[in-house]
């Protein structure tokens, strides 16, 4: 049985090009204005009603069933799988071998031949026109799917409230993520009454989902204690556990934050005003992700030029040279500017979120919000999805993201694009240390496979990628090249510039160990976004020039956590968690990189004969580093160590919150790093039952 449903929306396309690159807006040497802020294809305007309708249907067979709490709690990133299909592709071979073809919705302008061709796929719910979609059909299709699986000896009871359906529109669409969990509790009418009789839908959705998830987690916790019968004692335990769960606010939060830079409006194809159609598309994207995550959606107004200009100034100053105090001041300034877009309630939700997904061209995780001393991304797992181009982002979001498991085996393809010559004598040795360290890990971890090659031209690099398309991770060590006059950022393969604009296959994880390959201040076309466009699940890049030695520390730590996950280390279960942990705990390394004297002191032994750095990591900092105050807590511990040795006041110029460079802040994962698993019990159990070769 294939449990996942796949829905198709067939539209009339004015172009036969399946993947138009961003550069296509340059025609005859001139920029062609698109008419939309985030570049949305008018061909898809008529699909939006159908997309919203389908998001009311079950995602998979389990949405039809009355599930126990453990089954519900095991759901992870479970979206609707919706494929937007141009009518020209219906007549071509289209492989559907990973899920059930469930329903074809055709826009009314599709011709009869297209309708007949879609019927040949034998979808479970048949074929219908977009104009035929309504609430009665919605109810009937839920029942049809349930009846289909009942005929196949499906051993589950029907989900409560299966006969209650209301097609939500406009802002009420934000209640859909709450609806799926509320249906399991038989509380659909209660939810709908609340939504239709409240003054703030967003706050109401957060409140209900908070209570839903707290209730679910309470039931799971009680089950672990062996409580299966309800009596007075069980009720008391329920109240105690639920109170504790409510205090955790264990909810995934999705944020949409539209807006582009002034440069893109003045020199690029982007419009100055966000259209209502785009606003609707962005809401659809946010709701779709919130349903998948079982979370809530926060919508922000359009970002203004001041925010992008401040960030562009930061990127430029880092490129041309600046001082550490300016860096920290600007991060706080960005936090103040960003804070004006959030209500106090939204800020509270943001700071308490379990994890955050951001759909925006602006990296909000880099800002230091009021009351914090470090950026949001230091203490929250954040996944970014750029909104531009919006057509592509909608296509990517509506399909189920690939889940990658590195806990059993992981092949790393390492491409070295920096030439070993005199010009690179201060960079290449550190690049080699990274590759040597990963190769050494492969010798001691049987599941880690490393392929390394020098690729000193674009052709060599592309051939290397194609030869190792089976790799899990593509690691590219290169000089970055940010061409501000063209607003384009890529890498140098030897002496050749490359931005990965070709249509090509790439491994699921791409790590760009190169300077400023993902700048955001001017909305540059960049290689990180291009890798996502070409199918990568997650891409690591950075906004600014990086220090090769500091990069060595970060990359080595990242691969260490990947390798340790194969040995069953459960410290970090996903790539998103691991990177958040690396950034949050990198304070001591950034302090050490500021001063050679301090670095030597930390690597030497204290009076008890212990190396100070190891003493700090294994003993001193355990349980004392608050993620939102990790730098001040680190400095406090270092000062205690100095005090114990009679060195009070030593390194005072370094142990200043504003006098070191927080380079790790400027790295960013885009895509779905939360879907890359370093360790996962479900994957491990599945591997046990796979036949050995």
C-alpha positions as CSV (number, residue, x, y, z in Angstrom):
1,X,0.0,0.0,0.0
2,X,1.3,3.5,-0.9
3,X,0.0,5.8,1.8
4,X,0.8,9.1,0.2
5,X,-1.7,10.9,-2.1
6,X,-0.6,12.9,-5.1
7,X,-2.7,15.6,-6.5
8,X,-2.2,17.1,-10.0
9,X,-3.3,20.5,-11.2
10,X,-3.1,20.8,-15.0
11,X,-2.9,24.3,-16.5
12,X,-2.6,25.9,-19.9
13,X,1.1,27.0,-20.3
14,X,2.2,29.8,-22.6
15,X,5.8,28.4,-22.5
16,X,7.3,25.0,-23.3
17,X,10.4,25.8,-21.2
18,X,10.2,23.7,-18.1
19,X,12.7,25.6,-16.1
20,X,13.3,29.2,-17.1
21,X,16.4,30.6,-15.4
22,X,16.4,34.0,-13.6
23,X,18.7,35.4,-16.3
24,X,15.9,35.0,-18.8
25,X,14.7,38.5,-17.8
26,X,17.7,39.9,-19.6
27,X,16.7,40.1,-23.3
28,X,18.6,42.0,-26.0
29,X,20.8,43.5,-23.2
30,X,17.7,45.0,-21.5
31,X,15.9,44.1,-18.3
32,X,12.3,43.0,-19.0
33,X,10.1,44.0,-16.1
34,X,8.0,41.1,-14.8
35,X,5.2,43.1,-13.2
36,X,5.4,41.3,-9.9
37,X,7.7,41.9,-6.9
38,X,8.8,38.3,-6.4
39,X,8.5,37.1,-10.1
40,X,5.4,35.0,-10.3
41,X,4.2,33.5,-13.6
42,X,0.8,34.7,-14.7
43,X,0.1,31.2,-16.1
44,X,-0.4,29.9,-12.6
45,X,-2.9,32.6,-11.4
46,X,-5.8,30.4,-12.2
47,X,-4.4,27.4,-10.2
48,X,-4.7,29.1,-6.8
49,X,-8.3,28.1,-6.1
50,X,-7.5,24.5,-6.9
51,X,-4.3,24.5,-4.7
52,X,-6.3,25.9,-1.7
53,X,-9.1,23.3,-2.3
54,X,-6.6,20.4,-2.4
55,X,-5.0,21.6,0.9
56,X,-8.4,20.7,2.5
57,X,-8.1,17.1,1.3
58,X,-6.2,14.4,3.2
59,X,-2.4,14.4,2.7
60,X,-2.2,10.6,3.1
61,X,-4.2,7.6,4.1
62,X,-3.6,8.3,7.8
63,X,-5.5,11.6,7.7
64,X,-8.5,9.4,7.1
65,X,-7.9,7.4,10.3
66,X,-8.5,7.7,14.0
67,X,-4.9,7.6,15.1
68,X,-3.4,6.9,18.6
69,X,-1.2,9.6,20.1
70,X,2.1,7.8,19.3
71,X,1.3,7.5,15.7
72,X,0.2,11.2,15.6
73,X,3.4,12.3,17.4
74,X,5.6,10.4,14.9
75,X,4.4,12.6,12.0
76,X,7.3,14.6,10.6
77,X,7.1,17.1,7.8
78,X,3.9,15.7,6.2
79,X,2.7,18.0,3.4
80,X,0.2,17.8,0.7
81,X,1.9,16.6,-2.5
82,X,0.6,18.8,-5.3
83,X,2.1,18.8,-8.8
84,X,1.5,21.7,-11.1
85,X,1.5,20.2,-14.5
86,X,1.6,22.2,-17.8
87,X,-0.9,20.7,-20.3
88,X,2.0,20.2,-22.7
89,X,3.5,17.6,-20.3
90,X,0.3,15.5,-19.9
91,X,1.0,13.9,-23.3
92,X,4.6,13.0,-22.4
93,X,5.8,10.1,-20.3
94,X,5.4,11.2,-16.7
95,X,6.6,8.7,-14.1
96,X,4.3,8.3,-11.0
97,X,5.9,5.5,-9.1
98,X,6.3,6.8,-5.6
99,X,2.8,7.7,-4.5
100,X,-0.9,7.2,-5.4
101,X,-2.2,9.3,-8.3
102,X,-5.2,10.6,-6.5
103,X,-6.9,13.5,-8.3
104,X,-6.4,15.5,-11.5
105,X,-7.9,19.0,-11.4
106,X,-7.9,20.7,-14.8
107,X,-8.3,24.4,-15.4
108,X,-11.3,25.1,-17.5
109,X,-9.3,26.2,-20.6
110,X,-7.8,22.7,-20.9
111,X,-9.0,21.0,-24.1
112,X,-11.0,17.6,-24.2
113,X,-7.9,15.7,-25.3
114,X,-6.1,16.7,-22.2
115,X,-9.0,15.6,-20.1
116,X,-9.0,12.2,-21.7
117,X,-5.3,11.8,-21.3
118,X,-5.5,12.6,-17.6
119,X,-8.3,9.9,-17.2
120,X,-5.8,7.4,-18.6
121,X,-3.8,7.7,-15.3
122,X,-6.8,6.2,-13.5
123,X,-6.6,8.5,-10.4
124,X,-8.5,7.4,-7.4
125,X,-10.8,10.4,-7.4
126,X,-11.0,10.8,-11.1
127,X,-10.7,14.0,-13.1
128,X,-12.6,17.2,-12.5
129,X,-12.6,20.8,-13.7
130,X,-11.5,23.6,-11.4
131,X,-14.9,25.3,-11.7
132,X,-16.6,22.1,-10.3
133,X,-14.8,22.3,-6.9
134,X,-17.0,23.0,-3.9
135,X,-17.7,21.9,-0.3
136,X,-20.1,19.1,-1.3
137,X,-17.4,17.6,-3.6
138,X,-14.8,18.0,-0.8
139,X,-17.0,16.0,1.6
140,X,-17.7,13.4,-1.1
141,X,-14.0,12.9,-1.9
142,X,-13.0,12.3,1.7
143,X,-15.7,9.6,1.8
144,X,-14.6,8.1,-1.5
145,X,-11.0,7.8,-0.3
146,X,-12.2,6.2,3.0
147,X,-14.4,3.7,1.1
148,X,-11.5,2.8,-1.2
149,X,-9.2,1.8,1.7
150,X,-12.0,0.1,3.5
151,X,-12.4,-2.2,0.5
152,X,-8.8,-3.1,0.9
153,X,-9.1,-4.5,4.5
154,X,-7.7,-1.3,6.0
155,X,-7.4,-2.0,9.7
156,X,-8.2,1.5,11.1
157,X,-11.2,3.3,12.4
158,X,-12.5,6.4,10.6
159,X,-11.2,9.8,11.8
160,X,-13.7,11.8,13.8
161,X,-15.6,14.6,12.1
162,X,-14.9,13.2,8.6
163,X,-18.2,14.6,7.4
164,X,-17.5,18.2,8.6
165,X,-15.9,20.3,5.9
166,X,-15.8,24.0,5.2
167,X,-13.7,25.6,2.4
168,X,-11.7,28.2,4.1
169,X,-10.7,31.3,2.2
170,X,-8.4,34.4,2.6
171,X,-7.0,34.8,6.1
172,X,-9.1,31.9,7.5
173,X,-6.9,29.6,5.4
174,X,-4.4,30.0,8.2
175,X,-6.6,27.7,10.3
176,X,-5.9,24.7,8.1
177,X,-2.8,23.6,9.9
178,X,-4.9,23.5,13.1
179,X,-7.8,21.7,11.4
180,X,-5.9,18.5,10.8
181,X,-5.0,18.0,14.4
182,X,-8.3,19.2,15.7
183,X,-10.1,16.6,13.5
184,X,-8.3,13.9,15.3
185,X,-9.8,15.2,18.6
186,X,-13.3,15.5,17.1
187,X,-13.1,19.3,17.6
188,X,-13.6,20.6,14.0
189,X,-16.8,22.5,14.8
190,X,-15.2,24.0,17.9
191,X,-12.3,25.2,15.8
192,X,-14.5,26.7,13.0
193,X,-16.7,28.5,15.5
194,X,-13.6,30.0,17.1
195,X,-12.2,31.1,13.8
196,X,-15.4,32.7,12.5
197,X,-16.0,34.5,15.8
198,X,-12.6,36.0,16.7
199,X,-10.9,39.3,16.1
200,X,-7.4,37.9,15.4
201,X,-7.3,34.7,13.5
202,X,-3.5,34.3,13.9
203,X,-3.6,34.5,17.6
204,X,-6.5,32.2,17.9
205,X,-4.8,29.6,15.7
206,X,-1.7,29.8,17.8
207,X,-3.7,29.4,21.0
208,X,-5.7,26.3,19.7
209,X,-2.6,24.6,18.2
210,X,-0.7,25.2,21.4
211,X,-3.4,23.4,23.3
212,X,-3.7,20.7,20.7
213,X,0.0,19.8,20.8
214,X,0.2,20.1,24.6
215,X,-2.7,17.6,24.8
216,X,-1.0,15.3,22.4
217,X,2.4,15.4,24.2
218,X,0.6,14.8,27.5
219,X,-1.0,11.7,26.2
220,X,2.3,10.4,24.9
221,X,4.0,11.1,28.2
222,X,1.2,9.3,30.1
223,X,1.5,6.3,27.8
224,X,5.2,6.1,28.6
225,X,4.3,5.9,32.3
226,X,2.0,3.0,31.5
227,X,-1.2,4.9,32.2
228,X,-3.9,3.4,30.0
229,X,-7.1,3.7,32.1
230,X,-8.7,7.0,33.1
231,X,-9.6,7.5,36.8
232,X,-9.1,10.2,39.4
233,X,-5.4,9.6,39.7
234,X,-4.9,9.6,35.9
235,X,-6.8,12.9,35.7
236,X,-4.5,14.5,38.3
237,X,-1.4,13.2,36.4
238,X,-2.9,14.5,33.2
239,X,-3.3,18.0,34.6
240,X,0.3,18.0,36.0
241,X,1.9,16.9,32.8
242,X,-0.3,19.1,30.6
243,X,0.7,22.2,32.7
244,X,4.3,21.3,32.1
245,X,3.8,20.8,28.4
246,X,1.9,24.1,28.1
247,X,4.9,25.9,29.5
248,X,7.1,24.5,26.7
249,X,5.2,25.9,23.8
250,X,6.5,23.1,21.6
251,X,5.2,24.4,18.2
252,X,6.8,24.8,14.8
253,X,6.4,28.3,13.5
254,X,6.3,29.3,9.8
255,X,7.0,33.0,8.9
256,X,6.3,34.7,5.6
257,X,8.1,38.0,5.1
258,X,7.9,39.4,1.5
259,X,10.0,42.3,0.1
260,X,12.9,42.9,-2.2
261,X,15.8,45.3,-2.3
262,X,15.7,48.7,-4.0
263,X,18.4,47.5,-6.4
264,X,16.2,44.7,-7.7
265,X,13.3,47.2,-8.3
266,X,15.5,49.8,-10.0
267,X,17.8,47.6,-12.0
268,X,16.1,44.2,-12.0
269,X,12.8,42.7,-13.2
270,X,11.0,43.1,-9.8
271,X,8.0,45.4,-9.3
272,X,7.9,47.9,-6.4
273,X,4.6,46.7,-5.1
274,X,3.5,43.3,-3.9
275,X,0.4,42.3,-5.8
276,X,-2.6,40.7,-4.2
277,X,-2.0,37.6,-6.2
278,X,1.6,37.3,-4.8
279,X,0.3,37.9,-1.3
280,X,-2.1,35.0,-1.8
281,X,0.6,32.7,-3.2
282,X,2.9,33.5,-0.3
283,X,0.1,32.7,2.2
284,X,-0.5,29.4,0.4
285,X,3.2,28.5,0.7
286,X,3.2,29.4,4.4
287,X,0.0,27.4,5.1
288,X,1.2,24.4,3.1
289,X,4.4,24.3,5.2
290,X,2.6,24.9,8.5
291,X,0.3,21.9,7.7
292,X,3.4,19.8,7.0
293,X,5.0,20.8,10.2
294,X,1.9,20.6,12.3
295,X,2.6,24.2,13.3
296,X,1.3,27.8,12.8
297,X,1.8,30.6,10.3
298,X,2.9,34.1,11.1
299,X,2.5,36.6,8.3
300,X,4.5,39.8,8.3
301,X,4.1,42.9,6.2
302,X,6.3,43.7,3.3
303,X,9.9,44.6,4.2
304,X,11.0,48.1,3.3
305,X,14.2,49.4,1.8
306,X,15.7,50.4,5.1
307,X,16.1,46.8,6.3
308,X,17.8,45.7,3.0
309,X,20.0,48.8,2.9
310,X,21.2,48.2,6.4
311,X,22.1,44.6,5.6
312,X,23.7,45.5,2.3
313,X,25.9,48.0,4.1
314,X,26.9,45.3,6.6
315,X,27.8,42.9,3.7
316,X,29.8,45.6,1.9
317,X,31.7,46.7,5.1
318,X,32.6,43.1,5.8
319,X,33.9,42.8,2.2
320,X,36.0,46.0,2.3
321,X,37.1,45.8,5.9
322,X,35.5,46.9,9.2
323,X,35.7,46.6,12.9
324,X,34.1,44.2,15.3
325,X,32.2,46.8,17.3
326,X,30.5,48.0,14.0
327,X,29.4,44.4,13.3
328,X,27.7,43.9,16.7
329,X,26.1,47.3,16.6
330,X,24.6,46.6,13.1
331,X,23.2,43.3,14.3
332,X,21.5,45.0,17.1
333,X,20.3,47.8,14.7
334,X,18.8,45.1,12.4
335,X,17.0,43.6,15.4
336,X,15.4,46.9,16.2
337,X,14.3,47.4,12.6
338,X,13.0,43.9,12.3
339,X,11.2,44.2,15.6
340,X,8.9,46.8,14.2
341,X,7.4,44.3,11.8
342,X,6.3,42.0,14.7
343,X,3.6,42.4,17.3
344,X,4.7,41.7,20.9
345,X,2.6,38.5,20.7
346,X,4.4,37.4,17.5
347,X,7.8,38.1,19.1
348,X,6.9,35.9,22.1
349,X,5.8,33.1,19.7
350,X,9.0,33.5,17.8
351,X,11.3,33.2,20.8
352,X,9.4,30.2,22.2
353,X,9.0,28.3,18.9
354,X,10.3,24.7,18.7
355,X,11.7,25.5,15.2
356,X,11.2,28.2,12.6
357,X,10.8,28.1,8.8
358,X,11.2,31.5,7.1
359,X,10.0,32.3,3.6
360,X,11.8,35.5,2.8
361,X,14.6,37.1,0.8
362,X,15.8,38.6,4.1
363,X,17.7,36.5,6.6
364,X,15.8,37.4,9.8
365,X,17.8,34.9,11.9
366,X,20.8,37.1,11.8
367,X,19.1,40.0,13.7
368,X,19.5,40.3,17.5
369,X,16.0,40.9,18.8
370,X,15.3,43.1,21.8
371,X,16.3,41.4,25.1
372,X,18.7,39.1,23.4
373,X,22.5,39.3,23.0
374,X,22.9,36.9,20.1
375,X,21.0,36.5,16.8
376,X,17.8,34.4,16.7
377,X,19.5,31.7,14.7
378,X,21.9,31.0,17.7
379,X,19.1,29.6,19.8
380,X,16.5,28.6,17.3
381,X,16.6,26.0,14.5
382,X,15.8,28.1,11.4
383,X,15.3,26.9,7.8
384,X,15.2,29.5,5.1
385,X,13.4,29.5,1.7
386,X,14.0,32.6,-0.5
387,X,10.8,33.8,-2.0
388,X,12.3,35.0,-5.3
389,X,11.5,33.7,-7.9
390,X,8.1,32.9,-6.4
391,X,7.0,30.6,-9.2
392,X,9.8,28.2,-8.5
393,X,9.3,28.5,-4.7
394,X,5.7,27.5,-5.1
395,X,6.6,24.5,-7.2
396,X,9.3,23.4,-4.7
397,X,7.0,23.8,-1.7
398,X,4.0,22.0,-3.1
399,X,6.0,18.8,-3.6
400,X,7.2,16.6,-0.8
401,X,10.9,17.3,0.1
402,X,13.3,14.4,-0.1
403,X,14.3,13.1,3.3
404,X,18.0,12.2,3.5
405,X,19.5,9.8,6.1
406,X,23.2,10.0,6.7
407,X,23.2,7.8,9.8
408,X,24.1,4.6,7.9
409,X,26.2,5.7,5.0
410,X,27.3,9.1,3.7
411,X,29.2,9.7,0.5
412,X,31.0,13.1,0.4
413,X,32.2,14.4,-2.9
414,X,34.9,17.1,-2.2
415,X,35.8,19.4,-5.1
416,X,38.8,21.6,-4.6
417,X,38.7,24.7,-6.8
418,X,41.5,26.7,-5.2
419,X,44.8,26.3,-6.9
420,X,47.8,25.4,-4.8
421,X,50.1,28.3,-5.7
422,X,51.8,31.3,-4.2
423,X,48.8,33.5,-4.5
424,X,46.7,31.1,-2.4
425,X,49.4,30.3,0.2
426,X,47.4,31.7,3.1
427,X,44.2,29.9,2.0
428,X,45.0,26.5,0.4
429,X,46.7,24.9,3.4
430,X,43.5,25.3,5.5
431,X,41.4,23.9,2.6
432,X,43.7,20.9,2.5
433,X,43.3,20.5,6.3
434,X,39.6,20.2,5.9
435,X,39.8,17.6,3.2
436,X,42.5,15.7,5.1
437,X,40.4,15.8,8.3
438,X,37.3,14.4,6.5
439,X,39.4,11.7,4.8
440,X,40.8,10.7,8.2
441,X,37.3,10.4,9.6
442,X,36.4,8.1,6.7
443,X,39.2,5.8,7.8
444,X,37.7,5.4,11.2
445,X,34.0,5.5,10.2
446,X,33.1,2.7,7.8
447,X,29.9,4.5,6.7
448,X,31.7,7.6,5.6
449,X,33.0,7.6,2.0
450,X,35.1,10.4,0.6
451,X,35.9,11.2,-3.0
452,X,38.3,14.2,-3.5
453,X,39.4,15.9,-6.7
454,X,41.0,19.1,-7.8
455,X,38.6,20.9,-10.2
456,X,40.3,23.9,-11.7
457,X,37.8,24.7,-14.4
458,X,34.0,24.9,-14.7
459,X,34.0,21.9,-17.0
460,X,36.0,19.8,-14.6
461,X,33.8,20.8,-11.7
462,X,30.6,19.9,-13.6
463,X,32.0,16.6,-14.7
464,X,33.0,15.8,-11.1
465,X,29.5,16.5,-9.9
466,X,28.0,14.3,-12.7
467,X,30.4,11.5,-11.9
468,X,29.4,11.7,-8.2
469,X,25.7,12.3,-8.6
470,X,25.2,9.4,-6.1
471,X,26.9,11.4,-3.4
472,X,25.0,12.6,-0.3
473,X,27.1,15.7,0.1
474,X,28.8,17.9,-2.5
475,X,31.5,20.0,-0.8
476,X,33.0,22.7,-2.9
477,X,36.1,24.5,-1.7
478,X,36.5,27.7,-3.7
479,X,37.0,31.4,-3.8
480,X,33.7,33.2,-3.8
481,X,33.1,36.0,-6.3
482,X,30.5,38.6,-5.6
483,X,30.1,40.9,-8.6
484,X,28.1,43.7,-7.2
485,X,27.9,45.6,-10.5
486,X,26.0,42.6,-11.9
487,X,24.4,41.7,-8.6
488,X,25.5,38.1,-9.0
489,X,27.5,35.9,-6.6
490,X,29.2,32.6,-7.5
491,X,32.5,30.8,-7.2
492,X,35.7,30.6,-9.1
493,X,36.6,27.1,-10.4
494,X,40.3,27.9,-10.8
495,X,40.1,31.1,-12.7
496,X,36.6,30.6,-14.2
497,X,33.4,32.2,-12.7
498,X,30.5,29.8,-12.2
499,X,27.0,30.4,-10.7
500,X,25.4,27.0,-11.5
501,X,22.7,28.5,-13.7
502,X,22.5,25.4,-15.9
503,X,19.8,22.8,-15.6
504,X,21.7,20.0,-13.9
505,X,21.4,17.2,-11.3
506,X,23.1,17.8,-8.0
507,X,23.5,15.8,-4.8
508,X,20.9,16.5,-2.0
509,X,23.3,18.4,0.3
510,X,25.6,21.1,-1.0
511,X,28.2,22.9,1.2
512,X,29.8,25.9,-0.3
513,X,33.1,26.6,1.5
514,X,33.6,29.9,-0.2
515,X,33.3,33.7,0.5
516,X,30.0,35.6,0.0
517,X,28.3,33.1,-2.2
518,X,24.8,34.0,-0.8
519,X,24.6,37.7,-0.2
520,X,21.1,39.1,0.5
521,X,21.4,42.9,0.9
522,X,20.9,43.7,-2.8
523,X,19.0,40.4,-3.7
524,X,21.8,39.0,-5.7
525,X,21.3,36.1,-8.1
526,X,23.5,33.6,-6.3
527,X,24.9,30.1,-6.6
528,X,23.3,28.9,-3.3
529,X,19.8,29.6,-4.6
530,X,20.7,28.1,-8.0
531,X,21.6,24.8,-6.3
532,X,18.2,24.8,-4.6
533,X,16.6,25.5,-8.0
534,X,18.5,22.5,-9.4
535,X,17.0,20.1,-6.8
536,X,19.3,20.3,-3.7
537,X,17.6,19.6,-0.4
538,X,19.8,21.9,1.6
539,X,22.6,24.3,0.7
540,X,25.1,26.0,3.1
541,X,26.5,29.3,2.0
542,X,27.5,32.6,3.6
543,X,26.9,36.3,3.2
544,X,30.4,37.7,3.5
545,X,34.1,36.9,3.1
546,X,35.2,34.2,5.5
547,X,38.5,33.5,7.3
548,X,40.0,30.2,6.1
549,X,41.1,29.2,9.5
550,X,37.8,29.9,11.2
551,X,36.1,28.1,8.3
552,X,38.3,25.1,9.0
553,X,36.9,24.9,12.5
554,X,33.3,25.1,11.4
555,X,33.6,22.6,8.6
556,X,35.5,20.1,10.7
557,X,32.9,20.3,13.5
558,X,30.1,19.8,11.0
559,X,31.6,16.6,9.5
560,X,32.5,15.4,13.0
561,X,28.8,15.5,14.0
562,X,27.8,13.7,10.8
563,X,30.4,11.0,11.4
564,X,29.4,10.6,15.1
565,X,25.7,10.3,14.1
566,X,26.7,7.0,12.3
567,X,28.0,5.7,15.6
568,X,24.6,6.3,17.3
569,X,25.4,9.7,18.8
570,X,22.0,11.3,19.4
571,X,23.1,14.8,20.3
572,X,21.9,16.2,17.0
573,X,19.4,14.3,15.0
574,X,19.1,16.6,11.9
575,X,21.5,18.8,9.9
576,X,19.4,21.8,11.1
577,X,19.9,20.9,14.8
578,X,23.6,20.3,14.2
579,X,24.3,23.6,12.5
580,X,22.3,25.5,15.2
581,X,24.4,23.8,17.8
582,X,27.6,24.6,16.0
583,X,26.8,28.3,15.7
584,X,25.6,28.5,19.3
585,X,28.6,26.8,20.8
586,X,31.2,28.5,18.5
587,X,31.8,31.4,20.9
588,X,34.9,30.0,22.5
589,X,36.5,29.3,19.1
590,X,35.7,32.8,17.9
591,X,37.2,34.3,21.0
592,X,40.3,32.2,20.5
593,X,40.7,33.2,16.8
594,X,40.8,36.9,17.9
595,X,44.1,36.5,19.8
596,X,47.0,34.2,19.3
597,X,48.0,34.7,23.0
598,X,44.6,33.7,24.2
599,X,44.5,30.7,21.9
600,X,47.8,29.5,23.1
601,X,46.7,30.0,26.8
602,X,43.5,27.9,26.1
603,X,45.5,25.1,24.5
604,X,48.0,25.0,27.4
605,X,47.5,23.2,30.8
606,X,46.1,24.7,34.0
607,X,47.5,24.0,37.5
608,X,45.7,20.7,37.7
609,X,47.4,19.5,34.4
610,X,44.3,19.7,32.3
611,X,44.2,21.5,28.9
612,X,42.1,24.5,29.5
613,X,40.0,24.2,26.3
614,X,39.1,20.6,27.1
615,X,38.4,21.6,30.8
616,X,36.1,24.3,29.4
617,X,34.3,22.0,27.0
618,X,33.9,18.9,29.2
619,X,33.4,20.5,32.6
620,X,33.1,24.2,33.0
621,X,30.5,25.0,30.4
622,X,28.2,22.0,31.0
623,X,24.7,23.2,31.8
624,X,25.9,26.8,32.0
625,X,25.7,28.1,28.5
626,X,22.3,29.7,27.7
627,X,21.8,29.7,24.0
628,X,20.4,33.2,23.9
629,X,23.3,34.4,26.1
630,X,26.1,32.1,25.0
631,X,28.8,34.8,24.5
632,X,28.4,36.5,27.9
633,X,28.1,33.1,29.6
634,X,31.3,31.9,27.9
635,X,33.1,35.1,28.9
636,X,32.0,34.7,32.5
637,X,33.4,31.2,32.7
638,X,36.7,32.2,31.1
639,X,37.0,35.1,33.6
640,X,36.4,32.5,36.4
641,X,39.2,30.4,35.1
642,X,41.5,33.4,34.9
643,X,40.5,34.4,38.5
644,X,41.3,31.0,39.9
645,X,44.8,31.2,38.5
646,X,45.4,34.7,39.8
647,X,45.1,36.3,36.3
648,X,42.1,38.5,36.9
649,X,42.0,41.2,34.2
650,X,44.2,39.3,31.7
651,X,42.9,39.3,28.1
652,X,40.6,42.2,29.0
653,X,40.8,43.5,25.4
654,X,39.5,40.2,24.1
655,X,36.8,39.3,26.7
656,X,34.6,42.2,25.5
657,X,31.3,41.3,23.9
658,X,32.0,43.8,21.1
659,X,35.6,43.0,20.3
660,X,35.6,39.8,18.4
661,X,34.2,38.7,15.1
662,X,31.2,36.3,15.1
663,X,31.9,34.8,11.8
664,X,29.6,31.7,12.2
665,X,26.6,34.0,12.3
666,X,27.0,34.8,8.6
667,X,26.6,31.2,7.4
668,X,23.1,30.1,6.4
669,X,21.4,26.9,5.4
670,X,18.7,27.3,2.8
671,X,16.2,24.6,1.7
672,X,15.2,21.8,4.1
673,X,18.1,21.0,6.4
674,X,15.5,19.7,8.9
675,X,14.9,16.9,6.4
676,X,18.5,15.7,6.5
677,X,18.9,13.2,9.4
678,X,22.1,12.4,11.1
679,X,20.4,9.9,13.4
680,X,16.8,8.8,13.5
681,X,15.2,5.8,15.3
682,X,12.7,5.2,12.5
683,X,15.4,5.0,9.8
684,X,17.5,2.8,12.1
685,X,14.6,0.4,12.6
686,X,14.0,0.3,8.8
687,X,17.7,-0.4,8.1
688,X,17.5,-3.5,10.4
689,X,14.9,-5.1,8.2
690,X,16.7,-4.4,4.9
691,X,18.4,-7.4,3.3
692,X,22.2,-7.2,3.4
693,X,24.2,-7.2,0.2
